[in-house]
Amino acid sequence: QVQLAESGGGEVQPGGSLRLSCAASDVIFRFYTMAWYRQAPGKQRELVATMTSGGTETYTGSVRGRFTISRDTAKNTLFLEMASLKPEDTAIYYCNADAMTKLGRSTFWGQGTQVTVSS
């Protein structure tokens, strides 16, 4: 049972834009903090942006002002709008959902989508 399904990656030139999407189940979308992570070749996975179930957004410093996390509650879909892309944004981007439940911590990951920024 797929809980998170990403789409929207691709290749773009420096300065370009892309939008990533992450479709989630209803329970996850309503109660979990959702986030975008990325992992570049040879590097550790890093947090890019988060959105709590209440709609609070946070960003890592390197993307603040260029990336925007948002959601469509009618479609249970999380987005990451990426603008002014740089070669160093090249990575596999993962959708994540995380929550503390009565049974303990619950975490889901999407399959990842490749973003390549290259001229």
Disulfide bonds with the S-S distance in Angstrom:
Cys22-Cys95 2.07
